[in-house]
Amino acid sequence: MILKRRFALLLLFLLTFLALCFSCAKDGQAVAVSAPSQLWRCIALTFDDGPSKNTRPILEILDKEQVPATFFVCAQDANEKYLPLVADIAAAGHQIALHSATHQYSKIYASTDAFWQDIRTLRQALEPYVDVAAIDWLRFPGGSTNTVSHRYGGNGIMKALKAQAEDKGYHWIDWNVCAEDATASHPDAAQILRNIRRDADGQDTCVVLLHDTKATGQTVKALPDMIAYFREQGYNFCTVAQMDALQCETK
């Protein structure tokens, strides 16, 4: 009986160890995951367009739940008074990443030079609050496959920007789970959660697109239930940099 119990404990230990050894990673756009990730489900919560009046409530929830996140920040007029919160985001252990200074497609996608000038402007705006030299992740406004940019910079602008980003030492990432919290429909917290659960179904690696603006108070309201849902599903929370650093067993 004792031997059987010891064998069961040993088997449980080995299975736990193997589960911890498996992980998932994907350069660039986080979408595909290999089979072993069934044992290691990971999720990155990402917040675009902040900081805003909702940044602090978001940070308080993340701190209470002990969940890391990634903030793709901007330096628009709407962000100006909240930019000091970038220091608080970093101090709390979350990842700061680049989004856009202006977020105006007609300007940033007019040419590749215009895009990188916008990024330089954003970095300058962040300098008083965070070590910008350490920031090497970005998210293209509209995503890396957006077609709105074609109106201003031609059909090949996103392909060119992705290649240039890599040449400049940047990592970029899109998303595969969308809260749709910044759409014209203005979803409430319950609908935001339904949107996320729908997109996350069947995914072992989730990069969730959320927004941190003055208009996304319902996102704040949905966040605790969102975290609880993913925990119940066995996901491990991480930043996009941490997700990228994980090594797939099948590689």
Secondary structure, 3 states (H helix, E strand, C coil): CHHHHHHHHHHHHHHHHHHHHCCCCCCCCCCCCCHHHHHCEEEEEEEECCCCCCHHHHHHHHHHHCCCCEEEEECCHHHHHHCCHHHHHHHCCCEEEEEECCCCHHHHCCCHHHHHHHHHHHHHHHCCCCCHHHCCEECCCCCCCCCCCHHHHCCCHHHHHHHHHHHCCCEECCCCEECCCCCCCCCCHHHHHHHHHHHHCCCCEEEEEEECCCCCHHHHHHHHHHHHHHHHCCEEECCHHHHHHCCCCCC
